[in-house]
Amino acid sequence: MTAPLRIGIVGVGGIAGQHHQILSREPDVVVAGVTDIDPDRLEARRRDWGVTAHPDVESLLPHVDAVFICTPPGHHRAPTVQAAAAGVHVFCEKPIALSLPDADAMIAACRAAGVVLQIGTNFHFQPAYRAMWQLFHEGELGELATCWMRSVHLFPTRGWDERRRQGHWRMRPEDSGGRLFEQIHLVNWLHWVGGPVRSVYGRALSVAEDLPVDDLDLAVLNFDRGYGLAELAMTPTSINEASVGITGTLGGVALHGERLLLRRRDAKEEVEVAPAAVTSRQRHFLDCVRQGRAPETDGGDGRMSLAACLAFMRSARDGRVVALQELEA
């Protein structure tokens, strides 16, 4: 009988609860310990989850095979490097980091130690989004013209308004990176479809005057062929809506509500496409650990998403197109 994988959770705030819930349902997995810098929050999780609480990462690592790092993104580097040095596999929440040097240190540490590093972007593991990607990469849509993701939501919601009053880390650009970094899933899906990002043009606006982070972002990503468009808005004047799709030289596909519709260039009408079969991102990580293989959303994939977001912020600041090569100087 295979011994259960022992999982540790570093940072037990909001997203950690989702991971714990999913991991608790997985066979041959046990959440063996948790740690957090807030002792009250740590004690609450210890009591509610029935797990061992550790005062720091160092004391947690000897008791686990893998960790889920759920700290704010500006604090991903240290626990990742610590885990790798201890031979512990790493699932790191998105974005991988807020700077390329931090991301590179994390990738290098995990590669040197021979441990898995998976970044927690999730659209690879969403049935409709994966089906669109498959159609494109199987050649059904021809060469890429454009791919897009549009996510518009009314703000403030009750939860976000409370975070604003409390000075939550998501409202501090130095800790969150900004709104597009927090919703880096959009950028990640676009370059999953389009390939490496070569340059970015972006605009970042603040519609709500008292909000310390941007609330309306528009990014154009240029690939070797075609481009990607990401629009993210969470403003007091937004009307909730979302759109995602791909247009190619032979056809196009888009998600309309719950329906995935495909139109080929030579067809007279659209046809509905079945969503793809997927696994969860947590299960994908566990499988990669057990099988010793690289995850789809590995460190390099996370680095590309981060670089695109950093280029976006520089473009929004300078009002020009920014090549990703500039960030490597």
PyMOL commands that set and color helices and strands:
alter all, ss='L'
color gray80, all
select helices_A, chain A and resi 14-24+39-49+57-63+73-75+77-85+100-113+123-125+127-137+158-166+169-171+173-176+179-182+185-194+281-291+299-318+324-328
alter helices_A, ss='H'
color red, helices_A
select strands_A, chain A and resi 5-10+29-35+53-54+66-69+89-92+117-119+144-154+199-205+216-222+227-235+241-248+251-256+259-264+271-273+322-323
alter strands_A, ss='S'
color yellow, strands_A
deselect
rebuild
show_as cartoon
